[in-house]
Amino acid sequence: MTSALIAGTAVAAAAGIPIYAILGGLALLLFHLEQVPLSAVTIELTRLTDMPSLTAIPLFTFAGYLLAESKAPQRTLELAEAAFGWIPGGIAIAALASCSLFTAFTGASGVTIIALGGIVYPLLLQKAYPKDFALGLVTTSGSLGLLLPPSLPIILYALVAQVSLERLFAAALLPALLLIAALSAYAVWISARHDVKATSFSWSALRSAFRRSIWEIPMPILAIGGIYMGKFTAAEAAAVMAFYSLVAEVLIYKDIKLSALPSIALKSQMLVGAILLVLGCAIGLTSYFIDAQAPAKLFSFLNAHVSGKILFLALLNAFLLLVNMVEIFSAIVLMVPIIVPVAMHYGIDPIHLGVLFLLNLEIGYLTPPMGLNLFLSSRRFDLSLPTLYRASLPFWLILISLLAVVSYTPALSLWLPRLFHL
């Protein structure tokens, strides 16, 4: 029976049937085979309404789409270039910082590669960076901000794992900054090796870029600083962010016309609707796995074959890198409820596990042959996938090295939540 279900699911996925339909149908079938009333699936959907951070998803998503449709990405890049361009490798550092922030607020690596890739890639080539380095940087930075608050995958993970969103925001921040710092150091090394000239520092250029971005600079401070200082809950921060973005981009910068707001709202909430649909169907399937004691059975198997925490983390990382073949939101709602209780048996903090889970999926976007960022960059720049594999390899190796550091140094994830008493 199990083999038939796995084969049927694989065939359905290969046939292009939507993931929510596969998850929902599988849940209904499994409950029917156990002679459990099918209303059990729909009853589980009511759990969505009990998730206190649920409202953060549509609000942060709407704010991200407003920023994506405005000229905020260009202004952010200009400010970062004026601030860091004088440092060796400064243009590349500016690109990393800008793309990371943009991904954090839009919650989608594809939007970053499409929206900023066309600006960053030619800029790096113009500054005499090697082509492979420029391609690798743009491809990598498309998902680099997924660990930066208020990234949508962080919110979704907190909802599914039923952990504090505020704690997870704080836990993900330091590892995210570590990734950016390591890649920035690599950019400095590349610039020195290829004798890339830094631009001269100009106070007037910095002041001009600062003035142009003056209304956007407070956004991360308001949203994230408010959470860390205990002024806002995550949902309240999302409301502040959405309102502030609306005022800044529509009324102050006038990048977006009032007539365009309905279409932007529709596009953003279509993504939210898709996420909630997958989440709702997955909750029903997860309920079956829990009733069937799948986590306990998995732990019993691992306990018999995996001797300790170190080996378990290594196997978990290898498994999660393979999960990049699944779309990130689907991977979260499918795997998290099963993995969390098993990891807790090995003494792994659920917040630390959340950082590892998201970091693995972030790196998975770069992992050949199925990494999503590789396909997006291939389409965006009209290049072959092997070219992208080669260009992204040094970045991938750096991120894998840092994954090992974060995995076996839980203090990197847990220090900030403890510092802010979250």
C-alpha positions in Angstrom: 0.0 0.0 0.0 2.8 2.4 1.0 4.6 1.8 -2.3 1.4 2.4 -4.3 0.8 5.7 -2.5 4.3 6.9 -3.0 4.2 5.9 -6.7 0.8 7.6 -7.2 2.0 10.8 -5.5 5.1 10.9 -7.7 3.0 10.4 -10.9 0.6 13.1 -9.8 3.5 15.6 -9.2 5.1 14.7 -12.5 1.8 15.3 -14.2 1.7 18.8 -12.9 -1.2 18.5 -10.5 -1.0 21.4 -8.0 0.8 20.5 -4.7 -2.3 21.5 -2.6 -4.5 19.1 -4.5 -1.9 16.3 -4.0 -1.6 17.0 -0.2 -5.3 17.4 0.3 -6.2 14.3 -1.7 -3.6 12.2 0.0 -4.9 13.3 3.4 -8.5 12.4 2.5 -7.5 9.1 1.1 -5.4 8.1 4.1 -8.1 9.1 6.6 -10.6 7.2 4.5 -8.5 4.0 4.6 -8.3 4.3 8.3 -12.1 4.7 8.4 -11.8 8.1 10.1 -14.5 10.6 9.2 -13.3 12.9 6.4 -14.5 15.9 8.5 -11.3 15.4 10.5 -9.4 17.0 7.6 -11.6 20.1 7.4 -11.6 20.4 11.2 -7.9 20.7 11.2 -8.2 23.7 8.9 -9.6 25.7 11.8 -6.2 25.5 13.4 -5.1 28.2 10.9 -7.3 30.7 12.6 -5.6 30.0 16.0 -2.2 31.0 14.7 -1.5 34.4 16.2 1.2 35.4 13.6 -1.0 34.4 10.6 -1.9 38.0 9.8 1.8 38.9 9.3 1.9 36.9 6.1 -0.5 39.0 3.9 0.8 42.3 5.4 4.5 41.6 4.9 3.8 40.2 1.5 1.8 43.3 0.4 4.7 45.5 1.7 7.2 43.5 -0.3 5.3 43.7 -3.5 4.9 47.5 -3.1 8.7 47.7 -2.8 9.2 45.4 -5.7 7.0 47.5 -8.0 8.6 50.8 -6.9 12.1 52.1 -7.5 13.2 51.1 -4.0 15.6 48.4 -5.3 17.5 51.0 -7.4 17.6 53.5 -4.6 18.8 50.9 -2.1 21.6 49.8 -4.5 22.7 53.4 -5.1 22.9 54.1 -1.4 24.9 50.9 -0.7 27.2 51.7 -3.6 27.8 55.2 -2.2 28.4 53.9 1.3 30.6 50.8 0.4 32.0 51.5 -3.1 35.2 52.9 -1.8 36.1 49.7 0.0 38.0 47.0 -2.0 35.2 44.8 -3.3 32.7 47.4 -2.2 30.5 47.3 -5.2 30.1 43.5 -4.8 29.4 44.0 -1.0 26.8 46.7 -1.9 25.1 44.3 -4.3 25.1 41.5 -1.7 23.6 43.8 1.0 21.0 45.3 -1.4 19.8 41.9 -2.8 19.7 40.4 0.7 17.5 43.2 2.0 15.3 43.0 -1.0 14.8 39.3 -0.7 14.0 39.6 3.0 11.2 42.0 2.3 9.8 40.4 -0.8 10.3 36.8 0.6 11.1 35.4 -2.9 14.4 34.8 -4.5 13.0 34.9 -8.0 11.8 38.5 -7.6 15.3 39.6 -6.5 17.0 37.9 -9.5 14.5 39.3 -11.9 14.2 42.8 -10.5 17.8 43.4 -9.3 19.7 41.0 -11.5 19.4 43.2 -14.5 21.0 46.1 -12.6 23.6 44.3 -10.5 25.1 41.9 -13.2 26.0 44.6 -15.7 27.2 46.9 -12.9 29.7 44.2 -11.7 30.9 43.6 -15.2 31.3 47.3 -15.8 33.6 47.5 -12.7 35.7 44.7 -14.2 34.6 41.8 -11.9 35.0 38.3 -13.6 31.9 37.2 -15.4 31.6 33.9 -13.4 31.9 35.9 -10.1 29.2 38.3 -11.1 26.8 35.5 -12.2 27.5 33.5 -9.0 26.9 36.6 -6.8 23.6 37.5 -8.4 22.4 33.8 -8.3 23.4 33.4 -4.7 22.1 36.7 -3.4 18.7 35.9 -4.8 18.0 33.7 -1.7 20.6 35.2 0.7 18.0 37.3 2.5 15.6 34.4 3.3 17.1 34.3 6.8 16.8 38.0 7.4 13.6 39.2 9.1 10.8 39.7 8.0 11.3 36.9 5.4 8.1 35.0 4.6 9.7 31.5 5.0 10.7 32.5 8.6 7.1 33.4 9.3 5.7 30.2 7.8 8.2 28.0 9.6 7.2 29.6 12.9 3.5 29.0 12.2 4.0 25.3 11.2 6.5 24.5 14.0 4.4 26.5 16.5 7.4 28.4 17.8 7.8 32.0 18.7 8.1 34.1 15.6 9.9 36.9 17.5 12.5 34.4 18.8 13.0 32.9 15.3 13.4 36.4 13.8 16.1 37.1 16.4 17.7 33.6 16.0 18.1 33.9 12.2 19.6 37.4 12.2 23.2 36.5 13.3 23.6 33.5 11.0 22.3 35.6 8.1 24.8 38.4 8.8 27.5 35.8 9.1 26.7 34.5 5.6 26.7 38.1 4.2 30.0 38.8 5.9 31.7 35.6 4.6 30.6 36.3 1.0 31.7 39.9 1.4 35.2 38.7 2.4 35.2 36.5 -0.7 34.3 39.6 -2.8 37.2 41.5 -1.3 39.6 38.7 -2.1 38.3 38.5 -5.7 38.6 42.2 -6.2 42.2 42.1 -5.0 43.1 39.1 -7.1 41.6 40.7 -10.3 42.8 44.2 -9.4 39.2 45.6 -9.4 39.5 49.3 -8.7 37.4 50.8 -5.9 35.4 53.9 -6.5 36.5 57.1 -4.8 34.4 58.1 -1.8 32.2 61.1 -2.2 30.3 62.8 0.6 28.1 64.5 -1.9 27.2 61.2 -3.6 26.5 59.6 -0.2 24.3 62.5 0.9 22.4 62.5 -2.4 21.8 58.7 -2.2 20.8 59.1 1.5 18.3 61.8 0.7 16.7 59.8 -2.1 16.3 56.8 0.3 15.5 58.8 3.4 11.9 57.5 3.6 12.9 53.8 3.0 15.8 53.6 5.5 13.5 53.5 8.6 11.6 50.5 7.3 13.8 47.7 8.7 14.4 49.7 11.9 10.6 50.1 12.4 9.7 46.5 11.6 12.5 44.6 13.1 13.8 47.0 15.8 10.2 47.3 17.1 10.0 43.5 17.5 13.4 43.2 19.3 12.7 46.1 21.6 9.3 44.6 22.6 7.3 47.5 21.0 5.5 45.4 18.4 4.4 41.8 18.0 5.2 40.3 14.6 1.7 40.9 13.3 1.7 44.6 14.5 5.1 45.1 12.9 3.7 43.7 9.6 0.8 46.2 9.8 3.2 49.1 10.4 5.4 47.9 7.6 2.5 47.6 5.1 1.1 51.1 6.0 4.6 52.7 5.9 5.4 51.2 2.5 2.1 52.3 1.2 2.6 55.9 2.3 6.2 56.0 1.2 5.9 54.5 -2.3 2.5 55.9 -3.3 2.2 59.3 -1.6 5.8 60.4 -1.0 7.9 58.9 -3.9 4.9 58.5 -6.2 6.6 55.5 -7.8 3.2 53.7 -7.7 0.0 55.2 -8.9 -3.2 54.8 -6.9 -4.7 53.1 -9.9 -2.0 50.4 -9.7 -2.7 49.4 -6.1 -5.6 47.0 -6.8 -3.4 44.9 -9.2 -0.5 44.9 -6.8 -2.7 43.9 -3.9 -4.2 41.1 -6.1 -0.8 39.8 -7.1 0.5 39.8 -3.5 -2.6 38.1 -2.1 -2.6 35.5 -4.8 0.8 34.4 -3.4 -0.7 34.5 0.1 -3.7 32.5 -1.0 -1.5 29.8 -2.6 0.5 29.6 0.6 -2.5 29.3 2.8 -4.1 26.7 0.5 -1.0 24.5 0.7 -0.7 25.1 4.4 -4.3 24.2 5.0 -4.1 21.0 3.0 -0.7 20.1 4.6 -2.1 20.5 8.1 -4.7 17.8 7.3 -2.0 15.4 6.0 0.3 16.3 9.0 -2.5 15.4 11.3 -2.7 11.9 9.8 1.1 11.4 10.2 1.0 12.5 13.8 -2.0 10.2 14.5 0.0 7.4 12.8 2.9 8.2 15.2 5.2 8.8 12.2 7.7 11.0 14.3 7.9 8.4 17.0 8.6 5.6 14.4 11.2 7.8 12.7 12.9 8.5 15.9 12.9 4.7 16.8 14.6 3.9 13.5 17.1 6.7 13.8 17.8 5.8 17.5 18.7 2.3 16.4 21.1 3.5 13.6 22.2 7.0 14.4 24.3 7.2 17.6 24.2 10.8 18.5 23.4 14.5 17.8 26.5 15.2 15.6 25.7 12.4 13.1 22.0 13.2 13.2 22.7 16.9 12.3 24.9 15.8 9.4 22.2 13.4 8.0 19.6 16.1 8.6 21.5 18.7 6.6 22.2 16.2 3.8 18.5 15.3 3.6 17.3 19.0 3.7 19.6 19.9 0.9 17.8 17.3 -1.2 14.5 18.8 -0.3 15.4 21.8 -2.5 13.7 19.8 -5.3 10.4 20.7 -3.5 9.2 24.3 -3.6 10.3 26.0 -0.3 6.9 26.6 1.2 5.7 23.1 0.4 8.9 21.7 2.0 8.3 23.6 5.2 4.7 22.5 5.6 5.5 18.9 4.7 8.7 18.2 6.6 8.7 20.5 9.7 6.0 18.8 11.8 7.7 15.4 11.3 11.3 16.6 11.9 10.8 18.9 14.9 9.8 16.2 17.4 12.5 13.9 16.2 15.2 16.6 16.5 14.0 17.5 20.0 14.7 13.9 21.1 18.3 14.5 20.1 18.4 17.7 22.3 18.2 20.2 19.4 16.4 23.4 20.3 13.4 24.0 18.0 14.5 27.6 17.3 18.0 26.4 16.3 16.5 23.7 14.2 14.4 26.4 12.4 17.5 28.3 11.5 19.1 25.1 10.2 16.0 24.2 8.2 15.8 27.6 6.5 19.5 27.8 5.9 19.5 24.4 4.2 16.6 25.4 1.9 18.4 28.6 1.1 21.5 26.7 0.1 19.3 24.2 -1.7 18.2 27.0 -4.1 21.8 26.9 -5.3 22.3 23.1 -5.3 22.6 21.4 -8.7 20.8 20.1 -10.6 17.4 21.3 -9.3 18.2 24.5 -7.4 15.6 27.1 -8.3 18.0 30.0 -8.4 20.1 28.3 -11.1 17.0 28.0 -13.3 16.0 31.6 -12.7 19.4 32.9 -13.5 19.6 30.7 -16.6 16.4 32.2 -17.9 17.2 35.8 -16.8 20.6 35.9 -18.4 20.0 33.4 -21.2 22.9 31.1 -20.2 23.2 27.4 -19.9 22.8 25.6 -16.6 26.4 24.2 -16.6 27.6 27.8 -16.8 25.5 28.7 -13.7 26.8 25.5 -11.9 30.4 26.6 -12.4 29.8 30.2 -11.5 27.9 29.4 -8.3 30.2 26.6 -7.0 32.5 28.9 -4.9 29.6 30.6 -3.3 27.9 27.2 -2.6 31.1 25.9 -1.0 31.3 28.9 1.3 27.7 28.5 2.3 28.1 24.8 3.0 31.1 25.6 5.2 29.0 28.1 7.2 26.1 25.6 7.4 28.5 23.3 9.3 29.5 26.2 11.6 25.9 27.1 12.4 24.8 23.5 12.8 27.4 22.7 15.5 27.4 26.2 17.1 23.9 26.6 18.4 24.9 29.7 20.3 25.0 31.6 17.0 21.3 31.1 16.7 20.3 31.3 20.4 22.4 34.2 21.6 20.2 37.1 20.4 16.9 35.6 21.6 18.4 35.2 25.1 19.9 38.7 25.0 16.5 40.3 24.2 14.7 37.9 26.6 12.5 36.6 23.8 
